[in-house]
Amino acid sequence: MTKKFFVFAVGIAVFFSLTGLAISQIDQKIKDNLYSQIELYSYTLTTIQADYVEELPPKDLIYGSLKGMLSTLDPHSQFLDPDEYKELKTETEGKFGGLGIEISIRDGLLTIITPIEDTPAWKAGIKAGDRIVKIEDELTKDITLGEAVKKLRGKPKTDINITVLREDEFKILEFTITREIIHIEDVKHTQILTDNIGYIRLTEFREDSAKAFRQALEDLGKQGAKSLILDLRNNPGGLLNVAIRITEEFLAEGQTVVSTKGRRKSQNIVTKSTNRDHLVDWPMTILINEGSASGSEILAGALKDNKRAIILGTQSFGKGSVQSVIPLPDGSGLRLTTSKYFTPSGKSIHGTGITPDIVVEFIPPDEEPEDENGKKIEEIFENIELNETEDREKLQLSKKELEVRERLLKDNQVQSAISVLKGIGVFKTFTEESAPEELIAEVEING
């Protein structure tokens, strides 16, 4: 036995002694079976090290086997080498390089959950549900999520070619997209749309999202909002605890937000709202679509089941599994599916998604925005001449806000949400002020 082989064998023994610590909590019958399979695994590793045509570093063999092991579990579990683990932690801070897409493996195909708003992928015309069949000239068949992320990301200002299958149009489309540093603004377009109806666009759940969302609610309150449209379209999720905190804004203390169920008792958790002092009780509609996943499905499901909001749009993505990120001693990590989400009524989100109360398919509006009187936004501002830099910045800001507002008012799903909230307002006024007492009693009995 060579010295190198001896060192490798010792390394394997140490590896499995550490593994033994991890499996010490498993039932005895499973434990016995696992140990017998580990013997096979150890034999295979030592055989490769001794007889493979090229000498390979033990670390490469171990990392490779761990990647393969995790990839056989489900599309969301993966082994992360130290660089990938560091990159994952960077993602939750809201700034990273790439195209601006959230991806998953669905039906064995690399699938876009959603393009993030105002990113290169969004501007190029990538859509939720697109299947990436090629990255550059390489087919994505059997690719893992980790491998896909590595290929898609790169230095800013560099181009990447991707080929997608758009199944609903029966088209193969090719895109050349220039990578950029992705700056994620979680809470966007906070404003009053019409008739005291507030609007907030929530793009993801990241570290500072709950704080920014609370501020947005306070701003709308100061502006006189009496109802709310919460836009979760193309929101792929993010941090679970942040999604829960935002959901709690609308649920009184003790109401169920979400439950998780796994193999361990410690993973079977029912999370209830702890909100005691800042409950937002405005009538609400929530917009969702096929790009709404994970945390946004938790929020929509909680408010739907608690009869706190009306859900409008199209079926959500259906990503309802919980991944725990587990650091390993050498700086690598595991992203492991440990449980699944369930809505307050006990329905599983995973693979099914949230069904809207009112199904409204999206119809793309006209490109050039107009104000409510049909006048083009450019016409409103074109004759204004300003010299001061500060005034010019204010003008640009007000112009952008008006463009966003008018674009939203022409969005057919937003229009439907406005109609629903107006109807709720009329009904509330009718029952509280105009209706005879007999009718009010009948509504309360049958309602």
PAKOL-826842 format. One line per field, with one value per residue (C-alpha): residue number from 1; residue in three letters; y, z, x. Coordinates in Angstrom, 2 decimals, decimal comma. Last residue first. Layout:
N
num = (NUM  ...) .
residuo = (ALA  ...) .
py = (Y  ...) .
pz = (Z  ...) .
px = (X  ...) .
END
This chain:
447
num = (447  446  445  444  443  442  441  440  439  438  437  436  435  434  433  432  431  430  429  428  427  426  425  424  423  422  421  420  419  418  417  416  415  414  413  412  411  410  409  408  407  406  405  404  403  402  401  400  399  398  397  396  395  394  393  392  391  390  389  388  387  386  385  384  383  382  381  380  379  378  377  376  375  374  373  372  371  370  369  368  367  366  365  364  363  362  361  360  359  358  357  356  355  354  353  352  351  350  349  348  347  346  345  344  343  342  341  340  339  338  337  336  335  334  333  332  331  330  329  328  327  326  325  324  323  322  321  320  319  318  317  316  315  314  313  312  311  310  309  308  307  306  305  304  303  302  301  300  299  298  297  296  295  294  293  292  291  290  289  288  287  286  285  284  283  282  281  280  279  278  277  276  275  274  273  272  271  270  269  268  267  266  265  264  263  262  261  260  259  258  257  256  255  254  253  252  251  250  249  248  247  246  245  244  243  242  241  240  239  238  237  236  235  234  233  232  231  230  229  228  227  226  225  224  223  222  221  220  219  218  217  216  215  214  213  212  211  210  209  208  207  206  205  204  203  202  201  200  199  198  197  196  195  194  193  192  191  190  189  188  187  186  185  184  183  182  181  180  179  178  177  176  175  174  173  172  171  170  169  168  167  166  165  164  163  162  161  160  159  158  157  156  155  154  153  152  151  150  149  148  147  146  145  144  143  142  141  140  139  138  137  136  135  134  133  132  131  130  129  128  127  126  125  124  123  122  121  120  119  118  117  116  115  114  113  112  111  110  109  108  107  106  105  104  103  102  101  100  99  98  97  96  95  94  93  92  91  90  89  88  87  86  85  84  83  82  81  80  79  78  77  76  75  74  73  72  71  70  69  68  67  66  65  64  63  62  61  60  59  58  57  56  55  54  53  52  51  50  49  48  47  46  45  44  43  42  41  40  39  38  37  36  35  34  33  32  31  30  29  28  27  26  25  24  23  22  21  20  19  18  17  16  15  14  13  12  11  10  9  8  7  6  5  4  3  2  1) .
residuo = (GLY  ASN  ILE  GLU  VAL  GLU  ALA  ILE  LEU  GLU  GLU  PRO  ALA  SER  GLU  GLU  THR  PHE  THR  LYS  PHE  VAL  GLY  ILE  GLY  LYS  LEU  VAL  SER  ILE  ALA  SER  GLN  VAL  GLN  ASN  ASP  LYS  LEU  LEU  ARG  GLU  ARG  VAL  GLU  LEU  GLU  LYS  LYS  SER  LEU  GLN  LEU  LYS  GLU  ARG  ASP  GLU  THR  GLU  ASN  LEU  GLU  ILE  ASN  GLU  PHE  ILE  GLU  GLU  ILE  LYS  LYS  GLY  ASN  GLU  ASP  GLU  PRO  GLU  GLU  ASP  PRO  PRO  ILE  PHE  GLU  VAL  VAL  ILE  ASP  PRO  THR  ILE  GLY  THR  GLY  HIS  ILE  SER  LYS  GLY  SER  PRO  THR  PHE  TYR  LYS  SER  THR  THR  LEU  ARG  LEU  GLY  SER  GLY  ASP  PRO  LEU  PRO  ILE  VAL  SER  GLN  VAL  SER  GLY  LYS  GLY  PHE  SER  GLN  THR  GLY  LEU  ILE  ILE  ALA  ARG  LYS  ASN  ASP  LYS  LEU  ALA  GLY  ALA  LEU  ILE  GLU  SER  GLY  SER  ALA  SER  GLY  GLU  ASN  ILE  LEU  ILE  THR  MET  PRO  TRP  ASP  VAL  LEU  HIS  ASP  ARG  ASN  THR  SER  LYS  THR  VAL  ILE  ASN  GLN  SER  LYS  ARG  ARG  GLY  LYS  THR  SER  VAL  VAL  THR  GLN  GLY  GLU  ALA  LEU  PHE  GLU  GLU  THR  ILE  ARG  ILE  ALA  VAL  ASN  LEU  LEU  GLY  GLY  PRO  ASN  ASN  ARG  LEU  ASP  LEU  ILE  LEU  SER  LYS  ALA  GLY  GLN  LYS  GLY  LEU  ASP  GLU  LEU  ALA  GLN  ARG  PHE  ALA  LYS  ALA  SER  ASP  GLU  ARG  PHE  GLU  THR  LEU  ARG  ILE  TYR  GLY  ILE  ASN  ASP  THR  LEU  ILE  GLN  THR  HIS  LYS  VAL  ASP  GLU  ILE  HIS  ILE  ILE  GLU  ARG  THR  ILE  THR  PHE  GLU  LEU  ILE  LYS  PHE  GLU  ASP  GLU  ARG  LEU  VAL  THR  ILE  ASN  ILE  ASP  THR  LYS  PRO  LYS  GLY  ARG  LEU  LYS  LYS  VAL  ALA  GLU  GLY  LEU  THR  ILE  ASP  LYS  THR  LEU  GLU  ASP  GLU  ILE  LYS  VAL  ILE  ARG  ASP  GLY  ALA  LYS  ILE  GLY  ALA  LYS  TRP  ALA  PRO  THR  ASP  GLU  ILE  PRO  THR  ILE  ILE  THR  LEU  LEU  GLY  ASP  ARG  ILE  SER  ILE  GLU  ILE  GLY  LEU  GLY  GLY  PHE  LYS  GLY  GLU  THR  GLU  THR  LYS  LEU  GLU  LYS  TYR  GLU  ASP  PRO  ASP  LEU  PHE  GLN  SER  HIS  PRO  ASP  LEU  THR  SER  LEU  MET  GLY  LYS  LEU  SER  GLY  TYR  ILE  LEU  ASP  LYS  PRO  PRO  LEU  GLU  GLU  VAL  TYR  ASP  ALA  GLN  ILE  THR  THR  LEU  THR  TYR  SER  TYR  LEU  GLU  ILE  GLN  SER  TYR  LEU  ASN  ASP  LYS  ILE  LYS  GLN  ASP  ILE  GLN  SER  ILE  ALA  LEU  GLY  THR  LEU  SER  PHE  PHE  VAL  ALA  ILE  GLY  VAL  ALA  PHE  VAL  PHE  PHE  LYS  LYS  THR  MET) .
py = (35,83  34,11  35,30  38,61  39,40  38,60  40,88  43,71  43,17  43,36  46,50  48,30  49,02  52,47  53,01  49,88  47,42  49,88  51,46  48,06  46,93  50,08  49,70  46,00  46,85  49,51  46,94  44,41  47,03  48,11  44,49  44,09  47,22  45,88  42,67  44,66  46,82  50,23  51,80  50,28  51,94  55,24  55,03  53,97  56,81  59,30  58,15  58,38  61,93  62,97  61,65  63,28  66,60  66,34  65,63  68,62  70,83  69,73  70,38  73,91  75,01  73,97  74,16  72,52  72,22  68,45  67,41  66,77  65,80  63,03  61,55  61,23  62,69  60,20  62,07  59,58  60,03  58,11  55,45  54,24  50,42  49,48  46,92  43,22  41,10  39,08  36,29  36,97  34,14  35,39  33,50  32,68  29,12  28,96  26,51  22,86  21,28  22,29  24,52  21,83  22,59  22,47  25,32  27,60  26,97  24,15  24,43  21,44  20,14  19,43  20,18  20,50  23,22  21,71  23,63  24,19  26,15  23,11  22,28  22,15  24,83  23,71  25,75  24,50  24,36  24,42  23,14  24,90  25,93  25,85  28,45  30,49  30,02  33,21  36,65  37,66  36,65  38,35  39,24  38,52  35,41  33,63  31,05  33,76  35,83  32,81  31,47  34,82  35,25  31,66  31,83  34,99  33,19  30,21  31,28  33,94  33,64  31,77  34,74  36,56  39,83  40,32  42,23  43,94  45,66  47,71  46,16  46,86  45,63  47,66  46,78  43,11  41,16  37,83  35,90  32,13  29,69  26,01  23,92  20,30  20,54  19,82  16,65  15,38  14,00  17,31  19,50  23,28  25,44  28,90  32,20  31,01  33,71  34,11  37,82  39,60  39,10  41,86  42,99  39,36  38,50  40,84  39,10  35,66  36,54  37,88  34,66  32,61  34,48  34,61  34,25  34,23  37,41  37,42  38,86  39,69  42,98  44,06  46,19  48,04  49,79  53,02  54,96  58,57  59,65  59,26  55,67  55,03  56,23  54,01  50,98  51,76  52,09  48,66  47,24  48,75  47,19  43,82  43,87  44,55  41,00  39,80  38,77  39,58  41,85  43,49  46,04  48,24  49,97  52,08  52,60  56,01  56,48  56,03  54,71  55,85  55,10  52,68  51,85  49,43  47,36  44,84  46,92  44,38  45,59  43,02  43,71  43,28  40,52  41,32  39,08  37,39  35,58  32,71  31,59  28,15  28,54  26,49  29,62  28,08  26,04  28,86  26,84  28,88  29,30  31,27  33,36  35,22  38,63  40,27  43,74  42,48  39,39  36,06  34,29  31,97  29,14  29,09  29,30  26,37  24,21  24,89  24,16  20,83  20,06  16,76  18,23  21,83  21,54  23,39  25,88  29,05  27,91  25,72  24,33  27,04  26,46  29,63  29,42  33,04  35,17  36,46  39,60  41,11  43,82  41,23  39,23  42,39  43,43  45,87  43,31  39,97  37,30  34,54  30,84  30,15  26,41  24,05  20,85  17,57  18,15  21,38  22,35  25,87  29,34  32,93  35,44  38,71  38,15  37,96  39,70  40,03  42,44  41,73  40,62  37,20  36,49  37,02  34,11  31,86  33,09  32,10  28,63  28,41  29,34  26,89  24,00  23,79  20,42  20,67  20,21  22,24  19,94  16,89  14,04  12,78  16,09  15,74  12,46  13,64  16,78  14,71  12,26  15,05  16,77  13,51  12,70  16,22  16,24  12,94  14,59  12,51  10,37  9,55  6,18  5,19  2,21  3,26  6,33  4,83  1,62  3,61  5,50  2,40  0,50  3,42  3,61  -0,15  0,08  3,06  0,82  -1,56  1,36  2,72  -0,57  -0,80  2,82  2,34  -0,54  1,37  4,53  7,62  9,84  8,41  9,26  12,56  11,20  8,27  10,70  12,02  8,46  8,13  11,05  9,92  6,49  8,07  10,25  7,21  5,49  8,56  8,69  4,98  5,53  8,34  6,22  3,38  0,00) .
pz = (5,53  5,89  9,43  9,21  5,81  7,11  10,13  7,85  5,66  8,64  9,94  6,68  4,52  4,06  6,64  7,66  5,02  2,13  3,18  3,49  0,16  -1,57  -0,08  -0,95  -4,52  -4,71  -3,48  -6,13  -8,90  -7,88  -7,99  -11,49  -12,67  -11,15  -13,15  -16,31  -15,99  -17,41  -13,93  -13,22  -16,26  -15,25  -11,78  -13,00  -15,53  -12,89  -10,49  -13,23  -14,12  -10,47  -10,07  -13,28  -12,23  -8,77  -10,31  -12,65  -9,72  -7,85  -10,89  -11,28  -14,83  -15,50  -18,63  -18,72  -22,23  -22,56  -19,19  -19,88  -23,51  -22,42  -20,18  -23,16  -22,63  -22,39  -19,63  -16,95  -17,90  -20,72  -20,83  -24,11  -24,26  -24,42  -21,80  -21,71  -20,77  -17,56  -16,87  -14,07  -11,74  -8,67  -5,40  -6,65  -6,35  -4,38  -5,45  -6,37  -6,38  -2,79  -1,22  0,99  2,40  6,18  6,50  7,89  4,76  4,77  4,10  3,74  5,77  5,78  2,24  2,54  1,44  2,74  3,37  2,62  4,91  5,97  9,07  7,33  7,49  7,29  5,21  5,89  2,88  3,43  0,70  -0,75  -4,27  -6,04  -8,82  -8,24  -10,10  -11,81  -10,68  -7,62  -3,96  -1,73  1,69  5,39  5,09  7,37  4,63  2,02  4,24  5,11  1,55  0,07  2,61  2,33  -1,47  -1,44  0,72  -1,68  -5,15  -7,23  -10,83  -11,97  -10,87  -7,72  -6,91  -3,35  -2,67  0,65  2,86  5,44  8,89  9,43  12,94  14,71  18,42  19,22  16,30  17,48  14,53  14,75  13,43  13,70  13,79  12,98  12,41  16,05  15,84  13,19  9,86  8,53  8,76  8,57  9,50  8,30  9,52  12,12  14,00  17,62  17,57  14,80  11,17  8,65  9,70  10,63  6,95  6,79  9,75  8,28  4,91  6,79  8,79  5,60  3,76  0,00  -2,12  -5,93  -6,27  -9,91  -8,98  -5,28  -5,69  -2,52  -3,37  -0,29  1,23  3,17  2,16  3,33  2,35  5,95  5,91  2,65  4,23  7,28  5,05  3,09  6,33  7,46  4,09  4,38  7,84  6,65  3,54  5,31  5,25  2,09  1,03  -2,67  -5,16  -3,01  -5,03  -2,82  -3,84  -1,85  -2,75  -1,43  -4,46  -6,99  -7,23  -3,89  -3,84  -2,93  -6,25  -4,84  -1,78  -2,31  -4,34  -5,54  -7,03  -9,48  -10,70  -14,43  -17,01  -20,63  -22,16  -25,56  -25,91  -28,13  -28,29  -29,02  -29,38  -28,65  -27,27  -23,93  -23,86  -24,09  -24,58  -23,82  -25,38  -23,46  -24,67  -22,14  -22,43  -20,11  -18,69  -15,08  -14,48  -14,35  -13,34  -15,62  -15,63  -11,86  -11,25  -13,59  -11,87  -8,47  -9,73  -11,16  -14,88  -16,06  -19,49  -19,66  -23,18  -23,75  -26,59  -24,48  -21,77  -23,50  -22,67  -20,26  -19,74  -19,56  -16,78  -15,68  -18,65  -20,19  -22,24  -22,41  -19,91  -17,28  -17,88  -17,59  -14,32  -13,88  -12,14  -11,19  -13,83  -12,35  -11,56  -14,61  -15,22  -15,71  -16,70  -14,76  -14,30  -12,52  -11,58  -10,19  -11,24  -10,02  -12,61  -12,51  -15,10  -12,95  -10,28  -6,69  -4,29  -2,02  1,17  0,90  -2,24  -0,48  1,87  -1,14  -2,70  0,41  0,24  -3,47  -2,85  0,07  -1,90  -1,65  -1,63  -2,93  -2,05  -4,14  -7,11  -4,92  -3,31  -6,16  -6,34  -2,72  -3,33  -6,57  -4,97  -2,02  -4,36  -6,23  -3,05  -1,70  -4,96  -5,37  -1,76  -2,29  -5,03  -8,22  -9,78  -13,37  -14,92  -11,87  -9,99  -6,45  -5,83  -7,63  -5,59  -2,33  -3,12  -4,12  -0,98  1,22  -0,46  -0,09  3,61  3,90  2,63  5,56  7,98  6,58  6,98  10,63  11,27  9,66  12,05  15,02  14,52  13,68  16,39  15,92  12,24  12,51  14,87  12,55  9,73  11,76  12,01  8,31  7,39  9,75  8,11  4,65  5,64  6,95  3,59  1,77  3,91  3,22  -0,50  -0,49  1,44  -1,02  0,00) .
px = (-72,53  -75,85  -76,68  -74,79  -76,30  -79,79  -79,29  -78,16  -81,20  -83,57  -81,86  -82,62  -79,60  -78,14  -75,42  -73,53  -74,69  -74,57  -71,30  -69,64  -71,12  -69,86  -66,39  -66,22  -67,23  -64,53  -62,03  -63,11  -63,05  -59,54  -58,37  -59,86  -58,04  -54,81  -55,31  -56,05  -52,92  -53,92  -54,05  -50,64  -49,09  -50,69  -49,21  -45,76  -45,64  -46,79  -44,08  -41,45  -42,51  -42,51  -38,98  -37,73  -39,22  -37,70  -34,28  -34,68  -35,62  -32,49  -30,28  -31,62  -32,29  -35,86  -37,96  -41,38  -42,82  -42,22  -43,65  -47,34  -46,71  -44,28  -46,98  -49,33  -52,80  -55,67  -57,48  -56,39  -52,73  -51,13  -48,41  -46,88  -46,65  -50,29  -51,32  -50,34  -53,40  -52,94  -55,42  -57,91  -58,95  -60,83  -60,36  -56,88  -55,53  -52,28  -49,59  -49,94  -46,48  -45,77  -48,41  -49,89  -53,33  -53,80  -56,33  -53,60  -51,47  -48,93  -45,21  -42,93  -39,98  -36,24  -35,09  -31,33  -28,95  -25,76  -22,58  -18,91  -16,61  -14,53  -16,60  -20,01  -22,69  -26,35  -28,79  -32,30  -34,60  -38,36  -40,66  -43,69  -42,75  -46,12  -45,79  -48,97  -52,25  -53,49  -54,69  -56,69  -56,55  -59,13  -57,75  -58,29  -60,40  -57,92  -57,40  -56,74  -54,47  -52,33  -52,25  -51,18  -48,36  -47,17  -47,39  -45,26  -42,71  -42,45  -43,51  -45,26  -44,04  -47,18  -49,26  -50,37  -52,17  -53,43  -56,62  -57,15  -59,75  -57,81  -57,26  -53,57  -52,71  -50,01  -50,25  -50,60  -49,14  -47,75  -49,19  -49,10  -46,52  -47,41  -44,25  -43,56  -39,80  -38,94  -41,01  -38,62  -39,73  -41,06  -44,16  -44,32  -47,28  -48,20  -49,69  -52,20  -54,13  -53,09  -52,37  -54,23  -53,28  -52,47  -48,98  -48,28  -47,87  -44,86  -43,22  -43,93  -42,37  -39,33  -38,95  -39,13  -36,37  -36,82  -39,93  -40,10  -42,20  -43,28  -46,68  -46,88  -48,77  -50,52  -53,56  -54,72  -57,73  -58,40  -55,28  -55,22  -51,71  -50,52  -51,77  -49,92  -46,68  -47,23  -47,79  -44,62  -42,64  -43,86  -42,77  -39,30  -38,85  -40,14  -37,93  -34,63  -33,21  -34,89  -38,37  -38,79  -40,61  -43,29  -45,29  -47,45  -50,69  -53,13  -56,78  -57,94  -60,22  -57,37  -53,81  -52,38  -48,66  -45,86  -44,20  -41,62  -40,69  -37,88  -35,46  -32,91  -29,66  -28,33  -24,81  -25,19  -24,94  -25,69  -28,32  -28,35  -31,65  -32,81  -36,43  -37,91  -41,67  -44,79  -46,50  -47,55  -44,33  -41,82  -38,62  -35,55  -32,11  -29,50  -26,58  -24,45  -22,87  -20,34  -20,97  -20,80  -18,65  -20,42  -23,58  -25,50  -22,97  -22,48  -26,24  -26,85  -24,22  -25,77  -29,26  -28,16  -27,98  -29,50  -30,38  -29,15  -27,76  -24,51  -24,08  -24,38  -26,77  -29,32  -32,79  -33,85  -37,58  -39,69  -42,28  -41,95  -40,98  -37,73  -38,38  -34,88  -35,84  -36,80  -33,59  -31,44  -33,13  -36,05  -38,30  -36,79  -37,46  -39,59  -39,63  -37,48  -37,28  -34,36  -36,15  -36,59  -40,32  -39,42  -35,86  -35,73  -34,65  -34,94  -33,78  -31,87  -29,17  -26,06  -24,02  -25,17  -26,84  -29,84  -28,07  -29,72  -27,69  -24,34  -25,03  -25,59  -22,34  -20,37  -21,88  -21,09  -17,46  -17,12  -18,68  -22,46  -24,19  -27,73  -31,38  -33,84  -34,41  -35,09  -33,11  -30,90  -29,00  -27,88  -26,04  -24,46  -23,09  -21,80  -20,08  -18,35  -17,23  -15,77  -13,99  -12,65  -11,43  -9,59  -7,48  -7,61  -4,88  -5,75  -6,64  -8,69  -7,20  -6,20  -8,32  -11,28  -10,96  -10,67  -13,85  -15,79  -14,77  -15,81  -19,22  -19,76  -18,85  -21,19  -23,98  -23,55  -23,45  -26,69  -28,51  -27,48  -28,53  -31,92  -32,63  -31,16  -33,25  -31,18  -29,62  -26,12  -26,28  -24,42  -21,77  -21,20  -20,52  -17,59  -16,25  -16,98  -14,76  -12,00  -11,96  -11,94  -9,01  -7,14  -7,73  -6,43  -3,30  -2,68  -3,20  -0,68  1,85  1,50  0,00) .
END
